[in-house]
């Protein structure tokens, strides 16, 4: 599920006056001073502009951070699945090549044995 491009959920960390929020583009978690609420900052990871939201209750921020973490894990999982699928495809292609080579070698062996047999039978007749 792609990240939402609406204002990200946030929370004020107790006793700090900091806002915790996630980038609307890449879901990277950030902590900024509460004075930055409403400002647009470039994301340190993807570089895209991200609006610092106004503070919301901590439970909503915890949910937002958890959603961000799960979305990140999903993207990482998809990336790993793609990598493994690529390896499987590469090995399947290599296996097919080896099977063709083995068939060629078996055909060659059969021809050479047949040729050897005909040479031996003509030698024994002489």
C-alpha positions as CSV (number, residue, x, y, z in Angstrom):
1,X,0.0,0.0,0.0
2,X,1.6,3.3,-1.1
3,X,2.1,6.0,1.5
4,X,-0.6,8.7,1.7
5,X,0.2,12.1,0.4
6,X,-2.0,13.9,2.8
7,X,-0.7,15.6,6.0
8,X,1.1,13.0,8.0
9,X,0.0,12.0,11.5
10,X,2.2,13.3,14.3
11,X,2.5,13.5,18.1
12,X,4.2,15.7,20.6
13,X,6.7,13.7,22.6
14,X,6.0,14.1,26.2
15,X,8.3,16.6,28.0
16,X,10.2,17.6,24.9
17,X,7.9,19.7,22.7
18,X,9.1,17.7,19.7
19,X,6.8,16.5,16.9
20,X,7.2,13.0,15.6
21,X,5.9,12.4,12.1
22,X,6.6,10.4,8.9
23,X,7.5,11.7,5.4
24,X,4.5,11.6,3.1
25,X,6.6,10.3,0.3
26,X,8.9,7.6,1.8
27,X,7.4,7.2,5.3
28,X,10.8,8.0,7.0
29,X,10.1,8.9,10.6
30,X,11.3,12.4,11.8
31,X,11.4,14.3,15.1
32,X,11.3,18.1,14.9
33,X,10.8,20.9,17.3
34,X,7.1,21.8,17.8
35,X,7.9,25.3,16.5
36,X,8.3,23.8,13.0
37,X,4.6,22.8,12.8
38,X,3.1,23.8,9.5
39,X,6.4,24.4,7.8
40,X,7.6,22.5,4.7
41,X,10.9,20.8,5.1
42,X,12.9,18.6,2.6
43,X,13.0,15.0,3.6
44,X,16.5,14.0,4.6
45,X,16.1,10.6,2.9
46,X,14.1,11.2,-0.3
47,X,14.6,15.0,-0.6
48,X,11.0,15.7,-1.4
49,X,9.2,18.5,0.4
50,X,7.3,17.3,3.5
51,X,4.9,19.4,5.6
52,X,5.5,19.2,9.3
53,X,2.0,18.6,10.8
54,X,0.4,20.2,13.8
55,X,0.7,18.0,16.9
56,X,-1.9,15.4,17.6
57,X,-2.3,13.1,20.6
58,X,0.4,10.6,21.2
59,X,-1.7,7.5,20.5
60,X,-2.4,8.7,17.0
61,X,1.3,9.3,16.4
62,X,2.1,5.8,17.7
63,X,-0.4,4.4,15.2
64,X,1.1,6.6,12.4
65,X,4.6,5.5,13.3
66,X,3.5,1.8,13.4
67,X,1.8,2.2,10.0
68,X,5.0,3.8,8.6
69,X,7.1,0.9,10.0
70,X,4.7,-1.7,8.5
71,X,4.7,0.1,5.1
72,X,8.5,0.1,5.2
73,X,8.6,-3.6,6.0
74,X,6.2,-4.3,3.2
75,X,8.4,-2.4,0.7
76,X,11.5,-4.2,2.0
77,X,9.6,-7.6,1.7
78,X,8.6,-6.8,-1.9
79,X,12.2,-5.8,-2.7
80,X,13.5,-9.1,-1.3
81,X,10.8,-11.1,-3.1
82,X,11.8,-9.4,-6.4
83,X,15.5,-10.2,-5.7
84,X,14.8,-13.9,-5.0
85,X,12.5,-14.2,-8.0
86,X,15.3,-12.8,-10.1
87,X,17.7,-15.4,-8.8
88,X,15.3,-18.2,-9.4
89,X,14.7,-17.0,-13.0
90,X,18.5,-16.7,-13.6
91,X,19.1,-20.2,-12.3
92,X,16.1,-21.6,-14.3
93,X,17.7,-20.2,-17.5
94,X,21.1,-21.7,-16.6
95,X,19.4,-25.1,-15.8
96,X,17.7,-25.0,-19.2
97,X,21.1,-24.3,-20.9
98,X,22.7,-27.2,-19.0
99,X,19.9,-29.5,-20.0
100,X,20.4,-28.6,-23.7
101,X,24.1,-29.1,-23.4
102,X,23.6,-32.5,-21.7
103,X,21.2,-33.5,-24.5
104,X,23.8,-32.4,-27.1
105,X,26.5,-34.4,-25.3
106,X,24.3,-37.5,-25.1
107,X,23.5,-37.3,-28.8
108,X,27.2,-36.9,-29.6
109,X,28.0,-39.9,-27.4
110,X,25.4,-42.0,-29.2
111,X,26.8,-41.0,-32.7
112,X,30.4,-41.7,-31.6
113,X,29.4,-45.1,-30.1
114,X,27.6,-45.9,-33.3
115,X,30.6,-44.9,-35.4
116,X,33.0,-46.9,-33.1
117,X,30.7,-49.9,-33.5
118,X,30.7,-49.6,-37.3
119,X,34.5,-49.3,-37.3
120,X,34.9,-52.3,-35.0
121,X,32.5,-54.4,-37.1
122,X,34.3,-53.5,-40.4
123,X,37.7,-54.3,-38.8
124,X,36.6,-57.7,-37.6
125,X,35.3,-58.6,-41.0
126,X,38.7,-58.0,-42.5
